[in-house]
Amino acid sequence: MILKKGNIFDDFEELDFVGITTNSILTKGGALVMGAGVAKTAKEYCSSLPVLFGSQIKAKEIEGGFYGLLVQGKYFAFQTKRHWKYNSSLSDVIQSINMLKRVSTKYSSKKFGLPFPAINNGGLNWMDIIVQLEELPDNVTVYHLEDLK
């Protein structure tokens, strides 16, 4: 894993896959709730993402449950929360990291970007998560906007 201070979207063209930290709650219309943080920014870049991810969650019948990772084109949803209004679950974050580790190891020639998960809107401490992120291979860059302290 490579840790990089900066915005994941600044490296959008260089990355094969761009991670978006997400939850598993859908709107009444079936779109994934993407109203804050990196999810909101991603929605501004690609307005169809909430509907596309929401369709996958609905098809799997896992609204409010755990999915870990969902892929839609160049983007992947990286689940840190079950519900957008609650803090992230460390166990869910660890499961999502483990899923990303398997995928990024399998596709070692691809470049994956991930915003540092669950520390801003997720409410978790970065020191609890960095230990898990360090297990990711070097084709995964984890972005953070602020100094980690």
Summary of the structure (lengths in Angstrom):
residues: 149
radius of gyration: 14.0
end to end distance: 18.7
largest distance: 40.0
contacts: 464
relative contact order: 0.23
helix: 36%
strand: 20%
